[in-house]
C-alpha cells in the first residue's frame, strides 16, 4: 500500500524573484509576506515534486526558541524528514506547511501564526508563556536544499527555559549562549549558520 501523498505550500520562484531577490536574511519581510500569504499566490503541490523543482519555493516557518540571551540548539537525528540534514546541528524549529493548513491562508497573519505554532508544537513542547515575532525572511540559493525553500524566521521569546522534545528526530536539546553557538557553527545546517551569524540582530 502506497503512503499518502504529502502536499506542501509553495510559491512560484518567479514571484520571489519579482518581490525581492536576496541571499541570506531580509530584515524587512512585511511587503514580501503580504504577497506570499495572499490567496492565489501560494498553493500546494506534492512534496516529491517541490523538493526537486527549482521553479518553486517551499514556504518554511523557521522558529528560533530564545530565552534571554540563549537560543535552543539541537541535532537532527536519523528520523529527520529531510535526509540531507541528518546529523546537522540546528537552531530552527518548524517545517513544511501542509495541505491541512490550507484554511489559514485565506485569513490574516494572526491565523498564520497559529498555524506556525501548531507546526512548532509537533516537534517540541513549550511549557511557558512566549511571544512570537516574525523577524526576517531567509533565502539560500547556494545549496541544493536552499534553492527550493524560503524561510520565514520567527523568534519565540520564552518567559522561562522550559522546553521538551516531542519528535524522535530531535536530540541534544539545550539552550546555548552566542559564544557556544558560534563554537558549534560549522556543525550546523546552512540556515542555522546564517542565523547564528546575525543572532544579535535577530534577537533584538
N, C-alpha and C positions, 0 to 999 in steps of 0.2 A: 504494500500500500504506500503510495507516494505521500510525502509530508505536504501539508498545506502550503500554498504559495504565500510568501511574505511580501506584501506591498508596502513600499516606503515613500515618504513625502519627498518630492524633488521640485526644483525649478529648472528651467532651461538654462544652460550655460550662457546662451546669448543674452538672457535677461540680466544675469550677473555682470556680463561684460558691459551692458548698457548702463547699469547702475553705478558701479564703482569697481574698476579693476585694481586690485591691490594684492600685495604679497605680505603675509604676516597678519598684524592686527589693525583693524579700523576702529578707532575710538569714537567715531561719530556714526553709530549704527542706525539712528532713527529713520532717516529717509529710506535707506535700503530695506529696513524691516517693514515699513509701511507697504512697500511694493511686494516683498517676499510673502507677507502674510495676507495679501489681498486675494480674495477669492477669484479664481481664474488664472492667477499667476503660478499657483502651486497645484500639484496633482500627484497621484500615486501611480507608480509603476512597479513591476516585480523587482525585488532587491537583486536578483541574479543578473538582471539587465542593467540596473543602475550602477552596480559595482564595476562594470566593465565598459561603460559607455561614457566618454568624457563630454558628450553633448548635454549631460545632466549634472546637476549638483544636488546631492542629498543634504537635506537640512538636519543638522545635528545640534541639539542643545548640549552645551558643554559647561557643566556647573563646577565651579571651584568652591569647595566647602571650607570656609575660613572661620577661625576663632582667634580673635585679637590679631596678633602678628604671625599666626601659624596657618598652614594650609594642609588639608588632608592629602596624604600620599598613599598609594597602594601599588601593587604589582598585579598585572593581568595574568591569571593562571591558565592552565591548559584548557579550561572550559570556555574561554573567551569566544564570543561570537565572531569577532574579526580575527581570523587566523594570522593575519600579517602583523598583529600587535601583541601576540602571546609573549610573555616573559618581559614585556616592557613596563617600566615604571610609568605612573600616570598621576596627574592631579585633577583630571577631568572626570566627572561622573555624568552619565547621560547616554543617550543612544538615539537610534532612528525613531522618527515619528511614524508610527504605523497607521494602517487604514482605519483602525478602531478609533483613532483620534480625530477623524475627519471633521466631525461636527464643530470642533474647536475653531477651525479656520474660517468659519462663517461669522465668528464672534470677535470680541475685542481682545486687546493684549492681556487683560486680566484672565480671560479664558485660556489663552495660550500658556500663560504662566502656570495655571492649574494643570495643564497637560504636561508641562515640563516637570512640575513637582511630582506628578504621578510616575513619570519615567525615572526620575531620581529615586523615588521610593521603591522601585522594583529592585534596585541594586543595593541601597543602604537604608537603614532605619535611623532617622534623626530624632533623638529623644529630648528635644529642647526647642524653644522658640527661635525663629530665624527670620531674617529679612532677605528677600530675593531681588537682586538688581541685575538688569542687562547692562553690561559694561563695554562690550565690543563685538565685532564680527571677526572671525578667524578664517583665513584662506591660505592654503599652502599648496601651490602648484608644482613644488619641487619633488614631490613623491607620488608614487602610484596611488596610494590611499588618498592623499590630499587632493589630487586632481578631481576626484568625483565626490567630494564632500565640502560643505560650507558650515562652519561652526558659529553658533550664537552663544557667546560666552556670558554666562551668568556668574554672579558671586552670591553665595548663600552665607550671610554673616550670622553666625550662631551665638546665642546667649551663653551657652556652655559647650564644652567639647565632648558632647555625648552622642556618639555615632557608632553603629554596629553594622556589620555587613549582612546582606540578605542572600547574595549570589555567591555560588561556589567559586566563580572565576576571580573573585576579589581576595587577594592575600596581602598580609603585612600592612593592614590598615593602621595609619598613625599620623598624628599632626606634627608637622615639621616647620621650624622657622626658616627664613630666607637662606641663611648660610648653609643649612643642611640640604635644602632643595637644590641650591647651586652645586653642592658637592656631588649630588646624585644626577645632575643634569644629563650627562652623557648616557645614562642607562634608561632615559625616558623616551616615550614616543615623541614624535616631532611636534605635535600640537602642544604637549606639555612643556617641551623645551622653549617654544615660542612664548608661552605664558609665563614661565619662570623668568625669562629674560626681561619681562615687563611687569613683574609681580607687584612692585611698589605702586605703579600707576593703576593696575587692575584693582588693587585693594583700597584705593582712595575712598 
